[in-house]
Amino acid sequence: MTETIIGHRTTRVDGELKLTGKADYTSDHNLPNQAYGYPVPSTIACGKLLELDIDEARQAPGVIEIVHRGNFPQLQPSDNNPACGTAARLYRSPSTMAEQNKVGEVRLPFEDDGIHYEGQYIALVVADTFEHARAAARLVKARYEVHEAVPGLFSTDDEGEEAGDEAVSRGDPAGAYETAPVKLDQTYTIAMETHMAMEMHASIATWEDDRLTIYESTQGVVFQRNALAQIFGIPPEKVTVIAHYIGSGFGSKLFMWPHAVMTAVASRMVGRPVKTVLSRQQNFCNAGNRPASRQHVRMAADRDGKLLSIRHDSQNETSFIDSYTESIGSGTPRAYACDNVSVSQRRVQVNHGTPTSMRAPGEVSGSVALEIAMDELAIELGMDPLELRRKNFAERDPTADLPWSGNHLRECWDDASRRFGWEKRNPEIGSMRDGHEIIGWGMADATWEAMRSHCKARVELRADGKVQVACGTQDIGTGTYTIVAQTAAELTGVPLSRIEVKLGDSMLPAGPLSGGSMATATVLPAVAGATRDVIEQLKQIAIADGAPFAGKEADSLEFKNGELSDGSRSVSFVDILNAVPRGMVEGEASAAPGDEQDKFSFRSFGAHFVEIRWDPGISRLRVSRVVSTIDIGRAINPLTAKNQVEGAIVMGMGMGMFEETEYDPAGNIYNNNYADYVVPVHADIPDIEVELLDNPDYNFNEFGARGVGEIGITGMAAAISNAVYHATGKRIRDMPIKIADLID
């Protein structure tokens, strides 16, 4: 495989479509005779729905139907009816990763009269226009029995339920801690965050007899197809989920939410397509969040900085209708060399919607506590924070006791610290200044697990000179269309302009979720296998009687630059296929992880170095510079890969300095919009320098690529907090950092 396209900066093949508005996002679709759905949300966070008055709404202009508990079909039987504040064990929705039908909320719409969170759907108005549906939804009146809500993790003394499958322990962490000469015992908190993707969640459902087609803003067309098939009791092949383009999701669109089921039911009830687009406020309540967490870290070392004990105990919020675990300590046992480590996790029920994955779920939250704790321990030891990390580099995976497939963290430290100028750092608090501003320097490590899943792909060679690649995964804005095209172009020699990529349709060969930084490593091997399969089939056509290479052995032919050659002459695949009745040939292949998973531990590593500036005179805190070096194996497209890391760094700034979903004591969100929910904007973005090491991980897959979407956010908030301490002497352990925390 000649390295001509893979590994080189490549502009997005779908860039023109996005710039010209031709890329079809879910809400861009409008079907013939389409109606519009608008959800009616609960206005309380906990209680019981006693009465729903829909008479006035039914008389409103354009109203076709109002879907609610009284007329919602019994899709699958349920054997319980939990009240608010009671753990629910509902069996109405499928929700397993193994069966690829996991959903965001297991409770089907209108399952019972219990109200478990503000914004929970109590009805769906269907009308002839969006405006009519919205206006009528505001006429629906509800009467509630209001119960006292649990508004959040930090307002309850409930320690929660233990998530036993998250527990990890090796050695004697408690004993090693007690006898250690240097100890740290601190608690860290992170506020709830909400995915603020620009594209709203949306569904457009239509039925043809017993076949359902749904356009959905989803990160998993196959998962949603399987879930809908089971919910409606129809074969998966009778459900089609389409998501050609997604305006980001950050995890909130990984799994299906109740609005999709409501829309599909409404479409069947009214006998016409129904389109539902959630408002920003509804996105806040009904499409997941990164749950608030509290973390207790006890860490100990000897006088030379060798880690002797790490205990990392966490709590995260979950809803009263689902048991969601954030896996906060999942990266801790693997981060550093330490013989005595324990991790535990508890879930605390609150009256919020069910949390879900958000970029680098679990590990990014855990990295805040772990990486701030490492900085605190370094200060206690009188040691440079980078030096402490060097002393505790893990030569192999301490948990799995396997060699790393590739761990170039030392190179990341060396490269990023050199480019940042870390050696010039004066460790004295507040010693580095520029005019009115006090400068702080901080650093932290970044890490994320490298994952692969199973995948199928299809490749077609066509007589019109085009190559079509098809896979039932999706591009959520990360550049999947482009890297799939790069792979096909690399293996066929056909120019990118003649590669056609089809994604985002559950009718295509089954592909993976677009999440967890696993799509690249999962999809490309399947695409490569299908490409090789179609080339072999082309060879068989070419050596048949009357064909250009009749009488030749297939193995004697080479496919290069879109041509078959026997060494003496070359014939393009176009000329070969023009003689074939179908004018095309197609190949398919599957790919999945193999026994390499038992031989190596696969992770990606990196390092962030951050400069902050604090002006106490005007109480202004800003990040002025970020230098990061990341090892992701081989970057298939360095242009989009760097873009992913840069975006993740900005999201890390959001966690560390801006983002917090806020609730009042009754459990109602009061900053559920872009005006009040603060995210980093252009004026907040510092100079960001990202360097991607080029160390292909061929143990992981033939392309040497590991995922890139998650790793950039891990460690970032901690690096900011560590820099703030260096500038101000104030150790901020609660994210996001607030200006009030810094004012004397």
Secondary structure, 3 states (H helix, E strand, C coil): CCCCCCCCCCCCCCHHHHHHCCCCEHHHCCCCCCEEEEEEECCCCCEEEEEEECHHHHCCCCEEEEEECCCCCCCCCCCCCCCCCCCCCCCCCCCCCCCCCCECCCCCCCCCCEECCCCCEEEEEEECCHHHHHHHHCCCEEEEEECCCCCCHHHCCCCCEECHHHCEEECCHHHHHHHCCEEEEEEEEECCECCCCCCCCEEEEEEECCEEEEEECCCCHHHHHHHHHHHHCCCHHHEEEECCECCCCCCCCCCECHHHHHHHHHHHHHCCCEEEECCHHHHHHHCCCECCEEEEEEEEECCCCCEEEEEEEEEEEECCCCCCCCCCCCCHHHHCCCCCEEEEEEEEECCCCCCCCCCCCCHHHHHHHHHHHHHHHHHHHCCCHHHHHHHCCCCCECCCCECECCCCHHHHHHHHHHHHCHHHCCCCCCCEEECCEEEEEEEEEEEEECCCCCEEEEEEEECCCCEEEECECCCCCCCHHHHHHHHHHHHHCCCHHHEEEECCECCCCECCCCCCCCHHHHHHHHHHHHHHHHHHHHHHHHCCCCCCCCCCCHHHCEEECCEEECCCCEEEHHHHHCCCCCCEEEEEEEECCCHHHHCCECEEEEEEEEEEEEECCCCEEEEEEEEEEEECECCCCHHHHHHHHHHHHHHHHHHHHHCCCCECCCCCECCCCCCCCCCCCHHHCCEEEEEEECCCCCCCCCCCECCCCCCCCCCHHHHHHHHHHHHHCCCCCEECCCHHHHCC
